[in-house]
Amino acid sequence: MVVRTARRAPRQAARGSDCRGGVAHPRGVGEGKDGLRPSGRLTRPHLGPRVQRSHSSLRPPRPRVPAAVARALPSGAAPEMFTMKPPRRSFRAPSTLGLVALACAPLIVACGSGGGGGGGEGGSVDVLIGDAPADELLAFRATIDSLRLVRQDGLVSSDVIIEPVELELLGLTESLHWLTSLSVQPGTYTSVILGFEPASYVAVAQDGSPIAVNATSNALTMQFPTPFVVGAGSYDRLSIDVDLAASLTGDLQNPPLIFDPNGTISDDSSSNDSLSIDEFKGLVKGFSTNNKTVNVQAYVDDDLQISLGLVKVEIAPTTLLVDDDGTVFPNSNAFFAMLVHNQTLLEVHGLLDGQGDVVATKIEIEDQSAGVGSSNQVKIEGLVLALDSDSFELAIAEIEKAAAIALPVLASYGNPGSIEVSYNANTKFYLDSNTPTTAASLAVGQKVDVRFSSFSVQPFPAAKVEIESDGAEFEGFTTDLAGLPASFEMRLYSSSHWIPDTVASSSTDVTVDTIGAALVLKTKNDPAIAAADLVLGIKVEVEGQVAGGSTPSAPVIDASKVKVKAGRFEGVVTDVDALAGTMTVVGSVEQTFGSGVSSGTVAFELEPGCVYEQDASSAATLQAAFDGLGANEILEVRVEGIGTGFAGQARAFYVRAEIEED
């Protein structure tokens, strides 16, 4: 299926332009009770959909030390756990990091200046999480159990995840999930330790069937590319990228899959770009019609159990505003007229800016009863397997809301991997969650979010359907390039030939019409490539529609976009010529570059737009790092790119270089 690699480049977080313009508004003032979030533990049923059981009491953070931290302690040393203090008054009322000593440092606050020493007023940090996609899976769920920051002076924070958070990671390839908000002591931090709840992993195949997963580790330690510095009163954004393609090994046809978590963390604080975030729920706490802002009590989860604190949401002229019955408001004044303090629950889509505010692309009123009115509305994410004039078959990727209602009903049907969904003239349809559309936009192979008006008997009636893209997605690999640049042929993965009446089997050649299609290489910054750059055997994800006249034995896809999955190579540099733009590496292929490239020695062409990270920032500094190696040093690299079609040659679009001791 996929091959795991030891390292991965930092994620290029999904970004969007700040559509608001103007000067950022300062945060207001507020605080959470005792600095704690409402308690509520996420648990996972047998088939994977999440269930939350509420608790009436608040409890302090759990004084746990993860195995990864314990292993880092000197022999015989006992970690010292420092009590988490309530945060200072702030608009977000974030969690406050306590510290665990890895060395014998009795007083953290008195560690002194420099070298990551802390003390004084803390900085505010928002932590977001996303995923690099994995082949052949519809969904991969895991529960985040802990998060700790490691300071430069050897101190590790206490766990800042008050309650475990279950995530469907494959749904976060284009946007980031807002994981938590923190108040962090000033200082310099070198890494982050992310903990997963054991036995919480669930993989789902393209047809909705569960795939067994075994984990070799439940902790992921990620080094910052450069030290992360927190100043007094500062605001920072951190993006975690869990790379499933590098974390999973095994064969879907012969489970279990093996999960060994791999990923990176990046500091997005210096960027002026806004980060595209996954939807979140928020209870209205105040609003300004004149300033076009809403203050909401935001939540990590759909069941309103895990709080992010107060968040300011800004409404732009282009923000889509939707009532709870699906009606689009004619203007923002009509929207504001419906808001009720402590009663109106909103679903917010948007961009997290550099000041920690959200510029909304879409806001939908969920209900007017503080979440009670929508708590019984089942919401399921999945894939369209078949389509009729008034219904479609949906492979279940995740039950996003009201799992306690959905699970018993699904159990009565034998826990199927897919369900029948009906729709009618009252069903609301959206493209990319922001653009109203009709049922005519539905297509086999699309990923959709469905909210049901009721959930008791099949076919289950849909109240709202959000289509992630206007085209279906077909994953596979190239088999014939003779038709380029107008077309090429591919075969679907063996786990993807579920498409009934569209593609006969995984051995059927599918013609892809590329005229007018955009082609990008899925690596840092998603560089555009030409159709002529394709090579045999490279992995592709095609977005488009099944062409008229297509048959299962001779299928044709009219592509709107082709995502080419970059090859990955890890090894040791043996030569660099910055002037010629070349680099020679001895190592192994972690993900295919297409035909012609295999483990061993590979000559890379360094593309003019190649992105460099870690111990190199350009071809010239890469050569300088190589030329300056000591007698016992080597230059290890991770390279992402595409083959040239010639044996032992490839094009490099991303290089992460690290000087290591031999």
C-alpha positions as CSV (number, residue, x, y, z in Angstrom):
1,M,0.0,0.0,0.0
2,V,2.3,2.7,1.2
3,V,5.9,2.7,2.4
4,R,6.9,4.4,5.6
5,T,9.7,6.9,5.7
6,A,11.7,8.1,8.7
7,R,11.3,11.8,8.1
8,R,8.9,14.1,6.4
9,A,9.0,17.7,5.3
10,P,7.0,20.3,7.3
11,R,3.5,20.6,6.0
12,Q,2.6,23.5,3.8
13,A,-0.6,24.3,5.6
14,A,-3.6,25.1,3.5
15,R,-3.7,28.8,3.2
16,G,-6.0,31.5,1.9
17,S,-5.8,35.2,1.4
18,D,-7.1,37.5,4.1
19,C,-10.3,38.5,2.4
20,R,-11.1,41.0,5.1
21,G,-8.4,43.7,4.4
22,G,-7.7,46.5,6.8
23,V,-6.2,46.5,10.3
24,A,-6.6,43.6,12.7
25,H,-8.7,44.2,15.7
26,P,-7.3,43.5,19.2
27,R,-8.7,40.7,21.2
28,G,-11.3,41.4,23.9
29,V,-11.2,40.2,27.4
30,G,-12.7,37.1,29.0
31,E,-11.8,33.9,30.8
32,G,-12.9,30.3,31.3
33,K,-13.9,29.1,34.7
34,D,-10.8,28.1,36.6
35,G,-9.0,28.0,33.3
36,L,-10.5,24.6,32.6
37,R,-12.5,23.2,29.7
38,P,-15.8,21.4,30.3
39,S,-15.1,17.7,30.8
40,G,-16.2,15.1,28.3
41,R,-14.3,12.1,27.2
42,L,-14.3,10.9,23.6
43,T,-14.6,7.1,23.2
44,R,-14.6,5.0,20.1
45,P,-17.1,2.2,19.4
46,H,-16.1,-1.0,17.7
47,L,-16.5,0.3,14.1
48,G,-14.9,3.6,14.8
49,P,-17.5,6.3,14.9
50,R,-17.0,8.5,17.9
51,V,-19.3,8.7,20.9
52,Q,-19.0,11.3,23.6
53,R,-20.4,10.8,27.1
54,S,-20.8,14.0,29.1
55,H,-19.7,14.5,32.7
56,S,-21.1,17.0,35.1
57,S,-17.9,18.0,36.9
58,L,-14.7,19.7,35.9
59,R,-11.5,18.1,36.6
60,P,-7.9,19.2,36.4
61,P,-5.4,17.9,33.8
62,R,-4.2,14.4,34.3
63,P,-0.7,14.2,35.8
64,R,0.6,11.7,33.3
65,V,4.1,11.2,31.9
66,P,4.2,9.5,28.5
67,A,6.5,6.6,27.8
68,A,8.4,8.8,25.3
69,V,9.2,11.3,28.1
70,A,10.0,8.6,30.6
71,R,12.5,7.0,28.2
72,A,14.2,10.4,27.8
73,L,14.9,10.7,31.5
74,P,18.3,9.9,32.8
75,S,18.6,6.5,34.5
76,G,17.0,6.6,37.9
77,A,15.7,10.1,37.6
78,A,12.1,10.8,38.5
79,P,10.2,13.4,36.5
80,E,8.9,16.4,38.4
81,M,5.4,17.3,37.5
82,F,4.5,21.0,37.9
83,T,0.8,21.9,38.5
84,M,-0.9,23.7,35.7
85,K,-1.9,27.2,36.7
86,P,-5.0,28.9,35.5
87,P,-4.3,31.2,32.5
88,R,-4.0,34.9,32.7
89,R,-7.1,36.7,31.6
90,S,-7.2,36.7,27.8
91,F,-9.8,36.7,25.1
92,R,-9.1,33.0,24.3
93,A,-8.7,31.8,27.9
94,P,-6.2,29.1,26.8
95,S,-4.7,26.3,28.7
96,T,-1.4,27.0,30.5
97,L,1.6,24.8,30.2
98,G,3.1,23.3,33.3
99,L,6.5,21.7,33.0
100,V,8.1,18.3,33.7
101,A,11.8,18.3,34.5
102,L,14.0,16.0,32.4
103,A,17.0,17.2,34.3
104,C,17.3,18.0,38.1
105,A,15.9,21.5,37.9
106,P,13.8,22.0,41.1
107,L,12.3,25.4,40.1
108,I,11.3,26.0,36.5
109,V,10.4,29.6,36.9
110,A,13.8,30.3,38.3
111,C,15.7,28.7,35.5
112,G,17.1,32.0,34.4
113,S,17.3,33.7,31.0
114,G,18.6,32.3,27.8
115,G,18.7,28.7,26.6
116,G,15.0,28.5,26.6
117,G,14.5,29.7,30.2
118,G,11.0,30.8,31.0
119,G,9.1,33.1,33.3
120,G,7.0,36.2,33.2
121,E,3.9,36.8,31.1
122,G,3.3,34.0,28.6
123,G,2.5,33.9,24.9
124,S,-0.6,32.6,23.3
125,V,-0.3,29.7,20.9
126,D,-2.9,28.1,18.7
127,V,-2.2,24.5,17.6
128,L,-3.7,23.1,14.4
129,I,-3.4,19.6,12.9
130,G,-3.7,18.2,9.4
131,D,-2.7,15.3,7.3
132,A,-0.8,14.3,4.2
133,P,-3.0,11.9,2.3
134,A,-2.6,8.1,2.2
135,D,-3.4,6.0,-0.8
136,E,-6.4,3.6,-1.1
137,L,-8.2,4.6,2.2
138,L,-11.5,6.5,2.6
139,A,-10.8,7.4,6.2
140,F,-8.3,7.0,9.1
141,R,-9.4,7.8,12.6
142,A,-7.2,8.2,15.7
143,T,-7.6,9.8,19.1
144,I,-5.2,12.5,20.2
145,D,-4.5,11.8,23.8
146,S,-1.7,14.2,24.8
147,L,0.4,17.1,23.6
148,R,3.6,18.4,25.2
149,L,6.2,21.0,24.2
150,V,9.9,20.4,24.9
151,R,11.9,23.4,25.9
152,Q,15.5,24.0,24.9
153,D,16.8,23.7,28.5
154,G,15.4,20.1,28.7
155,L,12.0,20.8,30.3
156,V,8.8,19.2,29.0
157,S,5.4,20.6,29.5
158,S,2.6,18.8,31.2
159,D,-0.2,17.4,29.0
160,V,-2.3,20.2,27.6
161,I,-5.0,18.1,26.0
162,I,-7.6,18.2,28.8
163,E,-9.8,15.7,27.0
164,P,-8.9,13.2,24.2
165,V,-9.9,14.4,20.7
166,E,-10.9,11.9,18.0
167,L,-10.0,13.1,14.4
168,E,-10.6,11.7,11.0
169,L,-7.2,12.6,9.5
170,L,-7.8,12.0,5.8
171,G,-10.5,14.7,5.9
172,L,-7.8,17.2,6.8
173,T,-5.7,17.2,3.7
174,E,-7.0,20.6,2.5
175,S,-7.7,22.3,5.8
176,L,-6.5,22.2,9.4
177,H,-8.3,21.1,12.5
178,W,-8.1,23.5,15.4
179,L,-6.7,21.3,18.2
180,T,-6.2,23.6,21.1
181,S,-5.2,27.0,22.4
182,L,-2.4,27.4,24.9
183,S,-0.7,30.0,27.1
184,V,3.0,29.1,27.0
185,Q,5.8,30.4,29.1
186,P,8.3,32.6,27.3
187,G,11.3,30.7,26.1
188,T,12.8,28.6,23.3
189,Y,11.2,25.3,22.4
190,T,12.8,22.6,20.2
191,S,10.1,19.9,19.7
192,V,6.6,18.7,20.4
193,I,5.4,15.2,21.6
194,L,2.0,14.2,20.3
195,G,0.4,11.2,22.0
196,F,-2.3,8.9,20.5
197,E,-4.7,6.9,22.6
198,P,-3.8,3.2,22.2
199,A,-6.2,1.0,20.2
200,S,-8.0,4.1,18.9
201,Y,-7.0,3.6,15.3
202,V,-9.6,2.8,12.6
203,A,-8.9,2.6,8.9
204,V,-11.8,2.5,6.4
205,A,-11.5,1.2,2.8
206,Q,-13.0,2.9,-0.2
207,D,-16.1,0.7,0.0
208,G,-16.7,1.6,3.7
209,S,-15.4,-1.6,5.2
210,P,-13.2,-1.4,8.3
211,I,-9.5,-2.4,8.1
212,A,-7.7,-3.6,11.2
213,V,-4.7,-1.5,12.4
214,N,-1.9,-2.3,14.7
215,A,0.4,0.4,16.1
216,T,4.1,0.1,16.8
217,S,4.1,3.4,18.7
218,N,1.6,5.7,20.2
219,A,3.8,8.8,20.4
220,L,5.1,11.1,17.7
221,T,8.0,13.4,18.5
222,M,8.5,16.3,16.0
223,Q,11.4,18.6,15.9
224,F,10.9,22.3,14.9
225,P,12.9,23.0,11.7
226,T,14.3,26.0,13.7
227,P,13.8,26.7,17.4
228,F,10.4,28.0,18.3
229,V,10.6,31.2,20.4
230,V,7.7,32.4,22.5
231,G,7.8,36.0,23.8
232,A,5.9,37.7,26.5
233,G,2.4,38.6,25.1
234,S,3.2,37.0,21.7
235,Y,0.8,35.2,19.5
236,D,1.9,32.1,17.5
237,R,0.4,29.4,15.3
238,L,1.7,25.9,15.1
239,S,0.7,23.4,12.4
240,I,1.1,19.6,13.0
241,D,1.2,17.4,9.9
242,V,0.6,13.7,10.5
243,D,1.9,12.0,7.3
244,L,-0.3,8.9,6.9
245,A,1.5,7.9,3.7
246,A,4.7,7.7,5.7
247,S,3.1,6.3,8.8
248,L,1.2,3.3,7.4
249,T,2.6,0.1,5.9
250,G,0.9,-3.1,4.9
251,D,-1.6,-4.3,2.3
252,L,-5.4,-3.6,2.4
253,Q,-6.0,-7.1,1.1
254,N,-4.0,-8.7,3.9
255,P,-4.6,-6.6,7.1
256,P,-3.7,-5.5,9.6
257,L,-2.1,-2.3,8.5
258,I,0.8,-1.1,10.7
259,F,0.8,2.4,12.1
260,D,4.1,4.0,13.1
261,P,3.3,7.7,13.5
262,N,5.3,10.0,11.3
263,G,4.9,13.8,10.9
264,T,6.3,17.3,11.3
265,I,5.5,20.5,13.0
266,S,5.9,24.0,11.5
267,D,5.7,27.5,13.0
268,D,3.4,29.6,10.9
269,S,3.8,32.7,13.1
270,S,6.0,34.6,10.7
271,S,3.6,34.2,7.8
272,N,1.0,36.8,7.0
273,D,-1.1,34.2,5.2
274,S,-4.3,33.0,6.8
275,L,-4.7,29.2,7.5
276,S,-7.7,27.4,6.1
277,I,-9.3,25.7,9.1
278,D,-11.9,22.9,9.3
279,E,-15.3,23.9,10.5
280,F,-16.0,24.5,14.2
281,K,-19.1,25.1,16.3
282,G,-19.5,28.3,18.4
283,L,-22.1,29.6,20.8
284,V,-22.8,33.4,20.3
285,K,-21.5,35.4,23.2
286,G,-21.8,38.9,21.6
287,F,-21.7,40.6,18.2
288,S,-21.3,44.0,16.5
289,T,-23.5,44.8,13.5
290,N,-21.3,47.8,12.7
291,N,-18.0,46.0,12.9
292,K,-19.4,42.8,11.3
293,T,-18.0,40.6,14.1
294,V,-19.3,37.8,16.2
295,N,-17.7,36.6,19.4
296,V,-18.4,32.9,20.0
297,Q,-17.6,30.3,22.6
298,A,-15.8,27.9,20.2
299,Y,-15.6,24.1,20.5
300,V,-13.1,21.5,19.2
301,D,-15.9,18.9,18.7
302,D,-19.3,18.8,17.2
303,D,-20.9,17.7,20.5
304,L,-19.8,20.9,22.3
305,Q,-17.7,19.1,25.0
306,I,-14.2,20.5,24.4
307,S,-13.9,24.2,24.5
308,L,-11.4,26.4,22.6
309,G,-12.5,29.5,24.5
310,L,-13.8,32.7,23.0
311,V,-13.0,33.4,19.4
312,K,-13.7,36.5,17.3
313,V,-15.2,35.8,13.9
314,E,-15.1,38.5,11.3
315,I,-17.7,38.6,8.4
316,A,-16.4,39.7,5.0
317,P,-18.6,40.9,2.1
318,T,-18.1,37.5,0.5
319,T,-19.1,35.4,3.6
320,L,-22.0,33.0,2.9
321,L,-24.5,33.3,5.7
322,V,-27.1,30.5,6.0
323,D,-30.1,30.1,8.3
324,D,-30.9,26.8,10.1
325,D,-33.4,25.8,7.4
326,G,-30.8,26.2,4.7
327,T,-32.0,29.6,3.5
328,V,-29.2,32.0,2.5
329,F,-29.5,35.4,4.2
330,P,-29.7,38.3,1.7
331,N,-27.3,40.4,3.7
332,S,-25.4,40.5,7.0
333,N,-27.9,42.7,8.7
334,A,-30.6,40.0,8.3
335,F,-28.1,37.4,9.7
336,F,-27.3,39.6,12.8
337,A,-31.0,40.1,13.4
338,M,-31.3,36.3,14.1
339,L,-28.5,36.1,16.6
340,V,-29.4,35.6,20.3
341,H,-26.8,35.8,23.1
342,N,-26.1,32.4,24.7
343,Q,-28.7,30.7,22.4
344,T,-27.6,30.8,18.8
345,L,-25.2,28.0,17.9
346,L,-23.1,28.6,14.7
347,E,-21.1,26.4,12.4
348,V,-18.1,28.5,11.2
349,H,-15.9,27.8,8.2
350,G,-13.0,30.2,7.5
351,L,-9.4,31.3,7.8
352,L,-7.4,31.8,10.9
353,D,-5.4,35.0,10.5
354,G,-2.1,36.1,12.1
355,Q,-3.8,37.7,15.1
356,G,-5.8,34.6,16.1
357,D,-9.1,35.8,14.7
358,V,-11.2,33.9,12.1
359,V,-12.3,35.5,8.8
360,A,-15.4,33.5,7.9
361,T,-16.0,32.1,4.5
362,K,-19.4,30.6,5.6
363,I,-21.5,30.7,8.8
364,E,-24.5,28.6,9.3
365,I,-27.0,28.9,12.1
366,E,-27.3,25.4,13.7
367,D,-30.1,26.1,16.1
368,Q,-31.5,28.7,18.5
369,S,-31.4,26.6,21.6
370,A,-27.7,26.5,22.5
371,G,-27.1,23.3,20.6
372,V,-30.0,21.3,22.1
373,G,-32.1,21.6,19.0
374,S,-29.5,20.2,16.7
375,S,-28.0,17.6,19.1
376,N,-30.1,14.8,17.5
377,Q,-29.2,15.6,13.9
378,V,-27.0,12.9,12.6
379,K,-24.1,14.0,10.4
380,I,-22.0,11.5,8.4
381,E,-19.0,12.0,6.1
382,G,-18.5,9.6,3.3
383,L,-18.1,8.7,-0.4
384,V,-20.8,8.4,-3.1
385,L,-20.7,4.9,-4.4
386,A,-23.8,4.9,-6.6
387,L,-26.3,7.5,-7.7
388,D,-30.0,7.5,-8.6
389,S,-32.5,10.3,-9.4
390,D,-33.6,10.6,-5.8
391,S,-31.0,8.7,-3.7
392,F,-27.4,7.6,-3.5
393,E,-25.3,5.0,-1.8
394,L,-22.9,6.5,0.8
395,A,-19.8,4.7,2.1
396,I,-19.4,5.7,5.7
397,A,-16.1,7.4,6.5
398,E,-17.0,9.0,9.8
399,I,-20.1,9.7,12.0
400,E,-19.4,13.4,12.7
401,K,-22.4,14.1,15.0
402,A,-25.0,12.3,17.0
403,A,-23.2,8.9,16.9
404,A,-25.3,7.8,19.9
405,I,-28.3,8.0,17.7
406,A,-26.8,6.6,14.5
407,L,-24.9,3.6,16.0
408,P,-27.9,1.6,17.3
409,V,-29.7,2.2,14.0
410,L,-26.7,1.0,12.0
411,A,-26.4,-2.0,14.3
412,S,-29.9,-3.0,13.5
413,Y,-28.8,-3.2,9.8
414,G,-25.8,-5.3,10.7
415,N,-23.3,-2.4,10.8
416,P,-23.0,-1.9,7.1
417,G,-20.1,-0.1,5.5
418,S,-22.5,1.9,3.3
419,I,-26.1,3.2,3.6
420,E,-28.8,4.4,1.2
421,V,-29.5,8.2,1.4
422,S,-32.6,9.9,-0.1
423,Y,-33.0,13.5,-1.1
424,N,-35.8,15.7,-2.5
425,A,-36.6,19.3,-3.4
426,N,-36.2,20.4,0.2
427,T,-32.6,19.0,0.5
428,K,-30.0,21.8,0.4
429,F,-26.8,21.2,-1.6
430,Y,-23.5,23.0,-1.4
431,L,-20.1,22.8,-3.2
432,D,-17.0,23.1,-1.0
433,S,-19.5,24.0,1.8
434,N,-19.7,27.6,0.6
435,T,-21.5,27.6,-2.8
436,P,-25.2,26.7,-3.0
437,T,-25.9,24.2,-5.8
438,T,-28.4,21.5,-6.7
439,A,-28.6,17.7,-6.8
440,A,-27.3,17.9,-10.4
441,S,-23.8,18.4,-8.9
442,L,-23.8,15.0,-7.3
443,A,-21.5,12.4,-8.9
444,V,-20.2,8.9,-8.1
445,G,-16.8,9.1,-6.4
446,Q,-17.4,12.4,-4.6
447,K,-16.7,12.9,-0.9
448,V,-19.7,14.5,0.9
449,D,-20.9,15.5,4.3
450,V,-24.6,14.7,4.9
451,R,-26.8,16.0,7.6
452,F,-30.0,14.0,8.0
453,S,-33.5,15.2,8.8
454,S,-34.1,11.9,10.5
455,F,-32.2,8.7,11.0
456,S,-34.4,5.6,11.7
457,V,-35.2,3.7,8.5
458,Q,-33.3,3.4,5.1
459,P,-33.2,5.3,2.9
460,F,-32.2,8.0,5.4
461,P,-33.5,11.4,4.3
462,A,-30.8,14.1,3.8
463,A,-31.5,17.6,5.0
464,K,-28.2,19.0,3.7
465,V,-25.4,17.6,1.5
466,E,-22.0,19.4,1.3
467,I,-19.9,18.2,-1.7
468,E,-16.2,18.6,-1.1
469,S,-15.4,19.2,-4.8
470,D,-17.4,19.5,-8.0
471,G,-15.7,16.4,-9.4
472,A,-15.4,12.8,-8.3
473,E,-12.0,11.6,-7.3
474,F,-10.2,8.6,-8.9
475,E,-7.0,7.3,-7.4
476,G,-4.5,5.0,-9.2
477,F,-1.3,5.0,-11.3
478,T,-0.4,5.8,-14.9
479,T,-0.2,2.9,-17.4
480,D,0.0,4.5,-20.8
481,L,1.2,8.0,-21.9
482,A,1.0,7.7,-25.6
483,G,-2.0,10.2,-25.8
484,L,-0.2,13.0,-24.0
485,P,-0.6,15.9,-23.8
486,A,-4.3,15.4,-24.5
487,S,-4.8,12.2,-22.5
488,F,-3.3,9.4,-20.6
489,E,-4.4,6.0,-19.2
490,M,-4.5,4.9,-15.6
491,R,-5.7,2.0,-13.5
492,L,-7.5,2.3,-10.2
493,Y,-6.1,0.8,-7.1
494,S,-7.4,-2.6,-6.3
495,S,-9.3,-1.2,-3.4
496,S,-10.9,1.5,-5.6
497,H,-12.7,-0.6,-8.3
498,W,-15.8,-0.4,-6.2
499,I,-17.3,2.1,-8.7
500,P,-20.4,0.2,-10.0
501,D,-21.3,0.6,-13.6
502,T,-18.4,3.0,-14.1
503,V,-15.1,1.0,-14.1
504,A,-15.2,-2.8,-14.5
505,S,-12.2,-3.7,-12.3
506,S,-8.8,-2.6,-11.1
507,S,-7.3,-4.2,-14.3
508,T,-9.4,-1.9,-16.6
509,D,-7.5,0.9,-18.3
510,V,-9.2,4.3,-17.6
511,T,-8.7,7.1,-20.2
512,V,-8.1,10.5,-18.6
513,D,-8.8,13.5,-20.8
514,T,-6.4,16.2,-19.6
515,I,-7.5,19.0,-22.0
516,G,-8.1,22.1,-19.8
517,A,-7.1,20.2,-16.6
518,A,-4.7,21.7,-14.0
519,L,-1.8,19.4,-13.0
520,V,0.0,19.8,-9.7
521,L,2.7,17.9,-8.0
522,K,1.7,17.1,-4.4
523,T,4.7,18.3,-2.5
524,K,5.7,21.6,-0.8
525,N,3.7,24.5,-2.3
526,D,2.0,22.2,-4.9
527,P,4.0,23.3,-7.9
528,A,2.2,23.2,-11.3
529,I,3.6,20.7,-13.9
530,A,2.8,20.0,-17.5
531,A,1.0,16.9,-18.8
532,A,4.2,16.1,-20.6
533,D,6.0,15.7,-17.2
534,L,4.0,12.6,-16.3
535,V,5.9,9.3,-16.2
536,L,4.7,5.7,-16.2
537,G,3.8,4.2,-12.8
538,I,3.5,7.5,-11.0
539,K,0.6,7.8,-8.5
540,V,-2.2,10.2,-9.5
541,E,-5.5,11.4,-8.0
542,V,-7.8,12.6,-10.8
543,E,-10.8,15.0,-10.1
544,G,-13.4,15.1,-12.8
545,Q,-16.6,13.7,-14.3
546,V,-17.3,10.4,-16.1
547,A,-17.5,11.4,-19.7
548,G,-20.6,10.9,-21.8
549,G,-20.4,7.6,-23.7
550,S,-18.1,6.1,-21.1
551,T,-18.6,2.4,-20.5
552,P,-17.3,0.1,-17.6
553,S,-15.1,-1.7,-20.1
554,A,-13.8,1.5,-21.7
555,P,-14.2,4.2,-19.1
556,V,-13.3,7.9,-19.8
557,I,-12.9,10.7,-17.2
558,D,-13.0,14.4,-18.2
559,A,-10.4,15.7,-15.7
560,S,-10.6,19.1,-14.1
561,K,-7.5,18.5,-11.9
562,V,-4.8,15.9,-11.7
563,K,-2.8,15.7,-8.5
564,V,0.4,13.8,-9.1
565,K,1.8,12.3,-5.9
566,A,5.4,13.2,-5.5
567,G,8.0,10.5,-5.1
568,R,10.0,10.4,-1.9
569,F,13.7,9.4,-1.6
570,E,15.9,9.3,1.5
571,G,19.6,8.9,1.6
572,V,23.1,10.3,1.8
573,V,24.4,13.0,-0.5
574,T,27.5,12.0,-2.5
575,D,27.8,15.0,-4.7
576,V,26.3,18.5,-5.2
577,D,26.9,20.9,-8.1
578,A,24.9,24.0,-7.4
579,L,25.9,25.7,-10.7
580,A,24.8,22.7,-12.8
581,G,21.7,22.2,-10.5
582,T,22.4,18.6,-9.7
583,M,22.7,16.4,-6.7
584,T,23.6,12.7,-6.3
585,V,22.2,10.7,-3.5
586,V,22.5,7.0,-2.4
587,G,19.5,5.7,-0.6
588,S,16.1,4.2,-0.9
589,V,12.7,5.0,-2.6
590,E,10.0,5.6,0.0
591,Q,7.3,6.5,-2.5
592,T,7.5,5.9,-6.2
593,F,8.9,8.5,-8.6
594,G,7.5,6.4,-11.5
595,S,9.4,4.1,-13.8
596,G,13.2,4.4,-13.9
597,V,13.9,5.3,-10.3
598,S,14.7,2.6,-7.7
599,S,16.7,2.4,-4.5
600,G,20.4,2.9,-4.9
601,T,22.1,5.8,-6.6
602,V,19.9,8.5,-8.1
603,A,21.0,11.7,-9.9
604,F,18.6,14.6,-9.1
605,E,18.0,17.7,-11.1
606,L,17.4,20.6,-8.7
607,E,14.4,22.5,-10.0
608,P,14.7,26.3,-10.1
609,G,11.7,26.5,-7.8
610,C,12.9,23.7,-5.5
611,V,12.1,24.3,-1.8
612,Y,15.0,23.7,0.7
613,E,14.6,23.3,4.4
614,Q,16.6,22.5,7.6
615,D,20.4,22.8,6.9
616,A,20.0,24.2,3.4
617,S,18.0,27.1,2.0
618,S,19.2,27.0,-1.6
619,A,21.2,25.0,-4.0
620,A,24.3,27.1,-3.1
621,T,23.8,26.5,0.7
622,L,23.2,22.8,0.0
623,Q,26.6,22.6,-1.7
624,A,28.2,24.6,1.1
625,A,26.8,22.2,3.6
626,F,28.1,19.3,1.7
627,D,31.6,20.8,1.0
628,G,31.9,21.8,4.7
629,L,31.3,18.3,6.1
630,G,33.7,17.2,8.8
631,A,35.5,13.8,8.8
632,N,32.7,12.1,10.7
633,E,29.7,13.9,9.2
634,I,27.3,13.1,6.4
635,L,24.6,15.1,4.7
636,E,21.2,13.2,4.9
637,V,18.4,14.4,2.6
638,R,14.8,13.7,2.0
639,V,13.9,14.5,-1.6
640,E,10.5,14.8,-3.2
641,G,9.8,15.0,-6.9
642,I,9.1,13.1,-10.0
643,G,11.0,10.8,-12.3
644,T,12.3,11.8,-15.8
645,G,11.6,8.5,-17.4
646,F,15.3,7.8,-17.6
647,A,17.0,5.2,-15.4
648,G,18.4,6.6,-12.2
649,Q,17.3,10.1,-12.8
650,A,14.7,12.3,-11.2
651,R,13.6,16.0,-10.7
652,A,13.8,17.4,-7.1
653,F,11.1,19.9,-6.1
654,Y,11.8,19.6,-2.3
655,V,15.0,18.9,-0.4
656,R,15.3,18.7,3.4
657,A,18.9,18.4,4.4
658,E,20.4,17.5,7.8
659,I,24.0,17.3,8.7
660,E,24.5,14.1,10.9
661,E,27.3,12.3,12.5
662,D,28.4,9.2,10.6
